[in-house]
Amino acid sequence: MDYKKLSELIFPNVTVTPEELEEKYPKRELPEGARVTRFAPSPTGFIHLGGLYQALLDSHLAHQSGGVFFLRIEDTDRKRLVDGAIEGIINTFSSFGIEFDEGATADGEKGSYGPYRQSERKEIYHVFAKKLMSEGRAYPCFCTPEELEAQHERQTVAKADPGYYGEYAVCRDLPLEEIEKRLAENKPYIVRFRSEGDKTKTVAFKDEIKGELLVPQNDNDFVLLKSDGLPTYHFAHAVDDHLMRTTVVVRGEEWLSTLPYHLELFYALGFKRPQFAHTAHIMKNENGGKRKLSKRKDPEAAVTYYAENGYTAEAVKEYLWTLLSSSFEEWRRANPTLPSSEFKLKLSKMSISGCLFDMDKLNDVSRNYLSRLSGAEVMALLDSWAPEHDKALYTLMEKDRAKIEAIVSVGRGGQKPRKDLTTLKDVFPYVSYFFEEHFVPSESEKLKSPDARAILADYASVWSENDEQTEWFEKIKALAARHGYCPDTKQYKADPTGYKGHVGDVSAIIRLAVTGRESTPDMCAVMKILGKETVIKRLLAE
């Protein structure tokens, strides 16, 4: 076979050489040890939590090493494209504080290693497909979908491995004359890779996460170019990651099954292979077992779920870090105030088996994160979240922003801040009783006795909104003593005889009357925020 002639026959219009492309896309000038990573989604719908997980890892690896993180759009499957998906991808990551140094943008691209949309790189792929064909490592295949399906059925019956290899690779050794004839008849074709592997042999490979692996050699003549001339993922990612000078390819472990394709392809193309880091799946408990988090079954699989349910971007990222690295939680305990971007990630510390998604753990992380913020910082989050996700809260913010900030500021700071808020969705029920239109009086039996009415009337006569904590509590203790309650809880526990109850019981009656709730932040602060008119009105309400 004259492979040079065959390559000219299939690619008559390709005049650019691989050497010219190597010159156009030179090695990046970066510090030693700098990593170049990419996030390369298909614009086919919402971002999966696993995509955010991967992008967080990619971004961190690049930026902690002084490298580059870029966005490449793998849009060669034209039937699955979704309008606006690219903008959605960029906006989603931006909302999580993940920015791309270069790559596709909503209205174009930035960077010197583009185009960053694979649909615009068709000519580049053809240059390297022609190179492979001229060297006898690629060939045209004229098999129809129906013929391939029939072949697959024969393999199933014969209990043979599926694929296009050996006796099943019927177009592999077509004579040049036959190829010319079929081309003259305008027969559609694809371009396949000609494998030289032996599946009975193995290749040693080091994965940056999973460590040393032995994988079988590839013997499958997989597809390089589809009938429309656009590449498959296998071919495109090899060409793109080489020319864009990617140093680490982070991807899910589902790609391990086709890793033999990629190892042989990089070798055949003469490319230096990047490091591969295959991440474990995010798993979920179900019926006593575990399964992969599913786009179809699990609403929490969609990144949009978290904003809709009041989880902050930082809390979600913080939680993902606990899945990414076994060292993160220890680091966080030692560095409670540092941003997660300061964490030094080691791929060797990542899980090699499935990471278990735990909603309770996420809630705990979110609660702790919100507790560390100041009231002003909580308000800043609400400013961007509430208009879209909580209209009732946003209405209250417009009505009296200062009051809400005062409320959410109670109990913050110090070594043991309050942890009343798990998500931003909790803010409205947390603050609603401060507003008359949302206040619901308590129906507790504790408020229905004559004793309770007397306590509340007495307290209304002595309470002052100018009281500070010490004076406020001294008045509560004096009130308790006047009405037959022990003013000291420890004393009451030591000898409860002769008392109706203790000072805590009196505080509970006041709390129920003023807030309608059994549990609230510090009542001295709460009553100051409510103001004299409201407090007296609620204390004396029938």
C-alpha positions in Angstrom: 0.0 0.0 0.0 1.2 3.5 -0.9 0.2 5.2 2.3 1.5 8.6 1.1 -0.8 8.4 -1.9 -3.7 7.2 0.2 -3.3 10.2 2.5 -3.2 12.6 -0.4 -6.3 10.9 -1.8 -8.3 11.3 1.4 -6.9 14.7 2.4 -6.1 16.5 -0.9 -6.7 20.0 0.6 -4.5 19.6 3.6 -1.3 21.5 2.9 -0.3 22.5 6.5 2.2 20.2 8.1 2.5 19.0 11.7 5.8 20.9 12.0 4.1 24.2 11.1 1.5 23.6 13.8 4.2 22.8 16.3 5.8 26.1 15.5 2.5 27.9 15.8 1.7 26.4 19.2 5.1 26.4 20.9 5.9 25.1 24.4 4.5 27.5 27.0 7.0 29.7 28.8 6.1 29.0 32.4 8.0 28.5 35.7 9.4 25.0 36.3 6.8 22.7 37.7 3.9 24.9 36.5 0.9 22.8 35.4 -1.4 23.4 32.5 -4.9 22.0 33.0 -8.1 22.3 31.2 -11.8 21.9 31.7 -13.3 20.5 28.5 -17.1 20.1 28.7 -19.6 19.3 26.0 -22.2 22.1 25.8 -25.1 19.8 26.2 -26.9 21.0 29.3 -26.4 21.7 33.0 -23.1 21.4 34.9 -23.0 18.2 36.9 -21.6 18.3 40.4 -18.8 16.0 39.1 -17.9 18.7 36.6 -17.6 21.3 39.4 -15.5 18.8 41.3 -13.2 18.4 38.4 -13.0 22.1 37.5 -12.1 22.9 41.1 -9.3 20.4 41.0 -8.1 21.6 37.6 -8.1 25.3 38.7 -6.3 24.5 41.9 -3.6 22.4 40.3 -2.8 25.1 37.8 -2.9 28.1 40.0 -1.0 26.7 43.0 1.8 25.9 40.6 1.8 29.2 38.7 0.4 27.5 35.6 -2.6 28.0 33.3 -6.2 26.8 33.5 -8.2 27.0 30.3 -11.6 26.2 29.0 -12.0 24.1 25.8 -15.4 23.4 24.4 -15.8 19.8 23.0 -18.7 20.6 20.6 -18.1 18.1 17.9 -21.3 16.2 18.6 -23.5 18.8 16.8 -26.8 16.9 17.5 -26.5 17.4 21.3 -25.6 21.1 21.4 -27.8 23.3 23.6 -28.2 27.0 22.9 -26.7 29.1 25.7 -24.8 26.2 27.2 -21.4 27.8 26.9 -22.5 31.0 28.6 -24.1 28.8 31.3 -20.9 27.0 31.8 -18.8 30.2 32.2 -21.4 31.9 34.4 -21.8 28.8 36.6 -18.1 28.6 37.3 -17.7 32.3 37.7 -20.4 32.1 40.5 -18.2 29.6 42.3 -15.1 31.9 41.9 -13.5 29.6 39.3 -12.1 31.7 36.5 -10.4 30.6 33.3 -7.0 32.1 32.4 -7.7 31.5 28.7 -10.1 29.6 26.4 -13.6 30.0 25.1 -15.6 33.0 26.3 -19.3 33.9 25.9 -18.6 36.0 22.9 -15.3 34.6 21.5 -12.1 33.5 23.1 -8.9 34.7 24.8 -5.5 33.1 24.6 -2.9 32.1 22.0 -3.6 28.4 21.8 -7.0 28.4 20.1 -9.4 28.0 18.6 -10.8 26.7 21.9 -13.9 25.2 20.3 -13.3 21.9 18.8 -15.8 22.5 16.0 -13.5 25.3 14.8 -10.4 23.1 14.8 -11.4 20.7 12.0 -8.5 21.6 9.8 -6.0 21.0 12.6 -7.3 17.4 13.2 -7.1 16.7 9.5 -3.4 17.6 9.5 -2.6 14.9 12.1 -5.0 12.4 10.6 -3.2 12.8 7.3 0.1 12.3 9.1 -1.1 9.1 10.6 -2.5 7.9 7.3 0.7 8.7 5.4 2.5 6.5 8.0 0.1 3.6 7.7 -1.5 4.3 11.1 -5.0 5.3 9.8 -7.3 4.3 7.0 -10.8 5.0 5.6 -13.6 2.7 6.6 -16.7 2.4 4.4 -18.8 0.2 6.7 -22.4 1.3 7.0 -24.1 1.5 10.5 -26.2 -1.5 9.5 -23.1 -3.5 8.6 -21.4 -2.5 11.9 -24.6 -3.5 13.8 -24.7 -6.9 12.1 -21.0 -7.4 12.9 -21.7 -6.6 16.6 -24.4 -9.2 16.6 -22.0 -11.8 15.2 -19.5 -11.0 17.9 -22.2 -11.4 20.5 -23.1 -14.8 19.2 -19.5 -15.8 19.0 -18.9 -14.4 22.5 -16.1 -12.3 21.1 -15.0 -8.9 22.4 -16.9 -6.1 20.7 -14.9 -3.8 18.5 -13.3 -3.3 15.1 -10.2 -5.5 15.0 -8.7 -8.6 13.4 -11.2 -10.5 11.2 -13.9 -7.9 12.0 -11.8 -5.0 10.6 -13.0 -5.6 7.1 -11.8 -2.3 5.7 -8.4 -2.4 7.3 -6.6 -3.8 4.3 -8.7 -2.6 1.4 -6.5 -2.2 -1.8 -5.9 1.3 -2.9 -7.8 0.6 -6.1 -10.9 -0.4 -4.2 -10.6 2.7 -2.0 -10.4 4.9 -5.1 -13.4 3.1 -6.6 -15.6 3.7 -3.5 -14.5 7.3 -3.3 -15.5 7.8 -6.9 -18.9 6.3 -6.1 -19.2 8.9 -3.3 -19.4 6.2 -0.6 -19.4 7.8 2.9 -16.5 6.8 5.1 -14.9 7.5 8.4 -11.3 7.4 9.3 -10.0 4.7 11.7 -6.8 4.3 13.6 -4.7 1.3 12.7 -3.8 -0.3 16.0 -0.6 -2.3 16.4 -1.4 -3.5 19.9 -2.0 -7.0 21.3 -4.7 -7.2 23.9 -3.0 -10.2 25.5 -0.1 -7.9 26.6 -0.1 -5.1 29.1 1.3 -1.6 29.3 2.6 -0.1 32.6 1.1 3.2 33.4 1.3 5.6 36.3 -1.9 7.4 37.1 -1.4 10.6 39.2 -4.2 9.6 41.6 -4.5 5.8 41.3 -0.7 5.1 41.1 0.9 2.3 39.2 -1.5 0.4 36.8 -1.2 -2.3 34.3 -3.6 -1.8 31.3 -4.1 -4.1 28.3 -2.7 -3.0 25.0 -5.2 -1.6 22.6 -6.0 -3.8 19.5 -9.1 -1.9 18.4 -9.2 0.2 15.3 -11.2 3.0 16.8 -12.6 5.9 15.0 -10.5 9.1 14.5 -12.8 11.1 12.2 -16.5 10.8 11.8 -18.2 10.9 8.4 -18.7 14.7 8.8 -14.9 15.1 9.2 -15.1 16.0 12.9 -13.1 14.0 15.4 -14.0 11.7 18.1 -13.1 12.5 21.7 -10.2 10.1 21.5 -8.5 11.8 18.6 -9.4 15.4 19.4 -8.2 15.4 23.0 -4.8 13.9 22.0 -4.3 16.6 19.4 -5.7 19.4 21.5 -3.9 18.6 24.7 -0.6 18.3 22.8 -0.9 21.6 20.9 -2.4 23.5 23.9 0.5 22.1 25.9 -1.7 20.5 28.6 0.5 18.9 31.3 -2.2 17.2 33.4 -5.5 15.7 32.2 -8.0 15.4 35.0 -11.0 13.2 34.1 -13.4 10.7 35.6 -12.3 7.1 36.1 -14.9 6.0 33.5 -12.2 6.9 30.9 -9.9 4.3 32.2 -11.5 1.7 29.9 -10.4 3.7 26.8 -7.0 4.7 28.3 -5.3 2.0 26.1 -6.6 3.9 23.0 -5.0 7.1 24.2 -1.7 5.6 25.2 -1.2 4.1 21.8 -2.5 7.2 20.0 -0.1 9.5 21.8 2.7 7.2 20.9 1.7 6.9 17.2 1.4 10.7 16.9 4.9 11.1 18.4 3.5 13.4 21.2 4.8 13.6 24.7 1.9 12.2 26.8 0.5 14.4 29.5 0.0 13.1 33.0 -3.4 11.6 33.6 -5.3 11.9 36.8 -8.5 9.8 37.0 -10.8 10.9 39.7 -13.1 8.6 41.6 -16.8 8.8 41.1 -19.0 10.7 43.5 -21.2 8.0 45.0 -24.5 8.0 47.0 -25.9 5.5 49.5 -29.1 3.8 48.3 -30.9 0.8 49.8 -27.9 -0.4 51.8 -25.6 -0.1 48.7 -23.8 2.6 46.8 -24.3 3.9 43.3 -22.9 6.8 41.2 -24.5 10.1 41.7 -27.0 10.4 38.8 -28.0 13.3 36.6 -31.4 11.7 36.1 -32.2 10.5 39.6 -30.6 13.0 42.0 -31.5 16.7 42.0 -28.3 17.4 43.9 -26.3 16.2 40.9 -27.1 19.5 39.2 -24.9 22.5 40.3 -28.0 24.7 40.0 -29.6 22.8 42.9 -27.3 24.4 45.5 -28.1 28.1 44.8 -31.8 27.2 44.5 -31.6 25.7 48.0 -29.6 28.4 49.6 -26.1 26.8 49.7 -23.4 29.4 49.2 -20.7 28.7 46.6 -18.0 28.8 49.2 -19.7 26.2 51.3 -20.2 23.9 48.4 -16.5 24.3 47.4 -15.5 23.7 51.0 -17.5 20.5 51.0 -16.1 19.3 47.7 -12.6 19.8 49.2 -13.5 17.2 51.8 -14.2 14.8 49.0 -11.1 15.8 47.0 -8.5 15.3 49.6 -8.2 13.3 52.8 -5.9 16.0 54.2 -8.3 18.9 53.8 -10.3 18.7 57.0 -7.1 18.5 59.1 -5.8 21.5 57.3 -9.0 23.4 57.8 -9.0 22.7 61.6 -5.5 24.2 61.7 -6.4 27.1 59.4 -10.0 28.0 60.2 -9.8 31.5 58.6 -7.7 30.9 55.5 -9.4 30.6 52.1 -9.4 27.1 50.6 -7.2 28.4 47.8 -4.3 28.3 50.3 -4.6 24.5 50.7 -1.7 22.7 49.1 -3.2 19.8 47.2 -1.4 16.5 46.5 -2.9 14.2 44.0 -1.5 11.3 45.9 -3.8 12.2 48.8 -7.0 11.9 46.7 -9.4 9.0 47.0 -8.8 6.1 44.7 -12.3 4.7 45.3 -15.7 6.3 45.2 -16.2 9.5 47.2 -19.5 9.3 49.2 -21.8 12.3 48.8 -23.3 13.0 52.2 -26.0 15.7 52.5 -25.7 15.8 56.3 -22.0 16.5 55.9 -22.7 19.2 53.4 -25.2 20.8 55.8 -22.6 20.7 58.6 -20.0 22.3 56.4 -22.4 25.0 55.2 -23.6 25.7 58.8 -20.0 26.1 60.0 -19.1 28.3 57.0 -22.0 30.7 57.6 -21.3 30.9 61.3 -17.8 32.3 60.5 -19.2 35.2 58.5 -20.0 38.7 59.9 -23.5 40.0 59.6 -22.4 42.3 56.8 -21.0 39.3 54.9 -24.2 37.4 55.2 -26.1 40.4 53.9 -23.8 40.6 50.9 -24.6 37.0 50.1 -28.3 37.7 50.5 -28.1 40.7 48.2 -27.2 38.4 45.3 -29.2 35.4 46.3 -32.6 36.6 47.7 -33.9 38.6 44.6 -34.0 35.4 42.6 -34.6 32.7 45.2 -36.5 34.2 48.1 -38.9 37.0 47.2 -40.4 37.2 50.7 -37.0 37.8 52.3 -36.0 40.3 49.6 -39.2 42.3 50.3 -38.2 42.5 54.0 -34.7 43.5 53.0 -36.1 46.4 51.0 -38.4 47.3 53.8 -35.8 47.4 56.6 -32.3 46.2 55.6 -30.7 47.5 58.8 -33.0 45.5 61.0 -32.2 42.2 59.1 -28.5 42.9 59.3 -28.8 43.5 63.1 -30.7 40.3 63.5 -28.2 38.1 61.6 -25.3 39.8 63.4 -26.5 38.6 66.8 -24.2 35.9 68.3 -21.5 36.2 65.6 -17.8 36.4 66.3 -15.9 34.9 69.2 -14.8 31.3 69.6 -18.3 29.8 69.6 -20.5 31.7 67.1 -24.1 30.7 66.8 -25.0 28.2 64.1 -28.6 28.9 63.5 -28.3 29.1 59.7 -27.6 26.0 57.6 -28.4 27.7 54.3 -29.6 31.1 53.1 -33.0 29.6 52.9 -33.1 29.6 56.7 -32.7 33.4 56.9 -36.4 34.2 56.3 -37.8 32.0 59.0 -35.0 33.1 61.3 -35.9 36.8 60.9 -39.6 36.7 60.1 -40.9 37.2 63.7 -39.3 40.6 63.9 -41.9 41.9 61.4 -45.5 42.2 62.5 -46.9 40.9 59.3 -45.1 37.6 59.8 -45.2 37.3 63.6 -47.2 34.3 64.8 -48.1 34.4 68.5 -47.3 31.3 70.5 -50.1 28.9 71.4 -48.1 27.4 74.3 -49.9 26.5 77.4 -47.1 28.2 79.3 -48.7 31.6 78.3 -52.3 30.8 79.3 -52.0 30.7 83.1 -52.8 33.8 85.3 -49.3 33.5 86.6 -47.8 34.0 83.2 -50.0 37.0 82.5 -48.9 38.6 85.8 -45.2 37.9 85.0 -45.5 39.5 81.6 -47.4 42.6 82.9 -44.8 43.1 85.6 -41.9 42.7 83.2 -43.5 45.3 80.8 -43.4 47.8 83.6 -39.6 47.3 84.3 -38.0 46.4 81.0 -36.1 49.2 79.2 -34.6 49.0 75.7 -31.5 50.7 77.1 -30.7 47.8 79.4 -27.4 46.1 78.7 -27.0 42.3 79.2 -26.1 42.4 82.9 -28.9 44.9 83.9 -31.4 43.0 81.7 -30.7 39.7 83.4 -30.8 41.2 86.9 -34.3 42.4 86.2 -35.3 38.9 85.0 -33.9 37.4 88.3 -35.7 40.0 90.4 -38.9 39.4 88.4 -38.5 35.6 89.1 -38.1 36.2 92.8 -41.2 38.4 93.0 -43.4 35.7 91.5 -42.1 32.8 93.5 -39.5 31.4 91.1 -35.9 30.7 92.2 -33.6 33.4 90.7 -30.6 30.9 90.6 -30.9 27.8 88.5 -28.2 25.9 90.4 -29.8 26.7 93.7 -33.2 25.5 92.3 -31.7 22.2 91.2 -30.1 21.7 94.6 -33.4 22.3 96.4 -36.5 22.9 94.2 -38.9 22.9 97.2 -40.7 26.1 97.9 -40.5 27.4 94.3 -42.8 27.4 91.3 -39.8 27.0 89.1 -36.6 28.8 88.3 -35.4 31.9 86.4 -35.1 29.9 83.2 -38.8 29.2 83.3 -39.5 33.0 83.6 -37.2 33.7 80.7 -39.0 31.1 78.6 -42.4 32.8 79.2 -41.0 36.1 78.1 -39.3 34.6 75.1 -42.6 32.9 74.0 -44.6 36.1 74.4 -42.1 38.3 72.6 -41.0 36.0 69.7 -43.6 33.3 69.5 -40.7 30.8 69.7 -39.0 28.5 72.2 -35.5 29.1 70.8 -34.0 32.4 69.6 -30.7 34.2 69.8 -29.9 36.3 72.9 -33.1 37.8 74.1 -31.6 41.1 75.3 -30.3 41.7 71.8 -33.5 40.5 70.2 -35.7 42.9 72.3 -33.5 45.8 71.5 -33.9 45.1 67.8 -37.7 44.7 68.1 -37.9 48.1 69.9 -40.0 49.3 72.8 -43.4 49.6 71.1 -43.3 46.1 69.7 -42.0 44.5 72.8 -44.6 46.1 75.1 -47.4 45.3 72.7 -46.4 41.6 72.7 -45.9 41.4 76.4 -49.3 42.8 77.1 -51.2 41.0 74.3 -54.3 39.1 75.4 
